[in-house]
């Protein structure tokens, strides 16, 4: 498959509007001294171009960029053989991860559109009872694999059973939570069965004509969005983060089929040894699941500032976050860092205390429902995008917020 | 022991501004850097070399300019740098990239551990590391925050989870992807920088690494980007006014309406 793209020199007026939309920086403007109007010319670096078409869109006015995409002749996989949507029912320490219920809800919607069954794949030990929860939350079928070797997640045994099941049952779509387990596991399976995997999808849709899954996700730290297809391979795999979709309330009257798969341990490879799990006791509330996050940044001016942040978090039942600046200064451990090289979070409320809002922090929390910014600088980027901005000193404002929250709680009790 | 570090050169999003008029990234003059997570991979490779003796190789799949990223890695103490570059590799998704890197590693020869950064700051997928491990048919652990022990044909690592960490032991050869907690990267030494400047960076193309044409670049990519667009910009909200107490009261009132406190 060879795509072609080139700039039409006669049509290019050198306006440069195509340069910025290119997410890969593949377009540069060059001088054309011989040109009667001295127009510059856009030049596309074919080593870098990915034929995404952003520049073609940008040049709608002059149509100076022409791209010809070679259409694939046929699917590599026979599409009619692949039917059904699966959700990987990730479990940890015997509990189903919350993201699974969110995925069942969304997958249910997609399954209706495609008119296919929705199945869950449950792998663990002593886990079969959880299959009923999955059925109540939308699964028509649950494949259950039980054996001590599956008690804790390990890539080898999980990849073995998942790959074999995919080969046998041929789903057209598989969704997994974009958790530490899910992202690692999905990558390994997709590589093994040679199919497309799209990470951290924030939107999913079906193109009924082709039965393709339209997968939308952020890239470049969230600065742009991309819509991605897996046109010629099956199953189409995607991971989705916690709290992107909402779970539906469980329906106890729902019926479904539980398929208990026999496990021949001799046929399962397991090269890694799981020694033990050490729980993080320092974090009050898990950042990833928190509905409320209170974060501190350079504006706190001293490490003791985090005592105040913790107090605010405690009265709201929230987790404590931090900007990179605060972590780099040793005020709080890295596990609390939110941002490009830290955690990505999407709580209902994010309190940004003394955080200016550099882009690499914003990409880690920009999808929070409500942002409350407290800063002495009203022009700080965080103040500009905040839902509620409070100009003031963190050490004056936050104690008052804590007082008011406590009073509000007393009134409702 | 032989440690291979895989890195990627990415645009420096820290310097990047959003053009207020078009809402897109201002890309002019944006420099390329080593992917932030790969800095930790490079540092870990150098530390392992110091800890166990042995050698380190850094590889990257990229356009010709990616050579500068390799030189930076050499300046930090890596012994050998190889640029995997070919027009055929352009436009690769994570599957095709993992395939290409796996072929390159197989061409390099015997190794004990491959070290990758958790994810790249442009694609943000975290898929290539585990994909390379699968294609090389070696075990892997992602999100490694510490290497407890290495030697005698195995490695013991702490794999970061949302609620703590797992202690995992794997036989070598294996692959790990690392997170920021694992170390603090050292700056390049003067001697290292001078040596890096003089070093010969090998360049390997598709033929050299025996990569099948149908498995590399855009052609070899199961996923295709069909559309790129700007996310709806986050509009500002309300600037609360009044005394500190009044602002706090106003805030809590508004939050009560969304049933938080």
Interface residues (C-beta under 8 A of the other chain):
Chain A: X1 X2 X3 X17 X19 X20 X21 X22 X23 X25 X45 X46 X47 X48 X49 X50 X51 X52 X53 X54 X92 X152 X154 X155 X156 X159 X179 X180 X181 X183 X184 X186 X187 X188 X190 X191 X192 X194 X195 X196 X197 X198 X199 X200 X214 X218 X219 X220 X221 X222 X223 X224 X225 X226 X227 X228 X229 X230 X231 X232 X233 X271 X272 X273 X274 X275 X276 X277 X278 X279 X280 X286 X288 X289 X291 X292 X316 X334 X335 X337 X340 X341 X342 X348 X349 X358 X359 X360 X363 X366 X370 X371 X372 X378 X383 X384 X385 X386 X387 X388 X389 X390 X391 X392 X396 X397 X400 X401 X403 X404 X405 X408 X409
Chain B: X11 X13 X14 X16 X18 X19 X22 X24 X25 X26 X27 X28 X30 X36 X37 X63 X64 X87 X90 X91 X93 X94 X95 X98 X121 X122 X123 X124 X125 X126 X127 X128 X129 X130 X131 X132 X133 X134 X135 X139 X140 X141 X142 X143 X156 X158 X159 X160 X161 X162 X163 X164 X165 X166 X167 X168 X169 X170 X171 X180 X181 X218 X219 X221 X222 X223 X224 X225 X226 X227 X228 X229 X230 X231 X234 X235 X236 X237 X238 X239 X240 X244 X245 X247 X248 X249 X251 X252 X254 X255 X256 X258 X260 X261
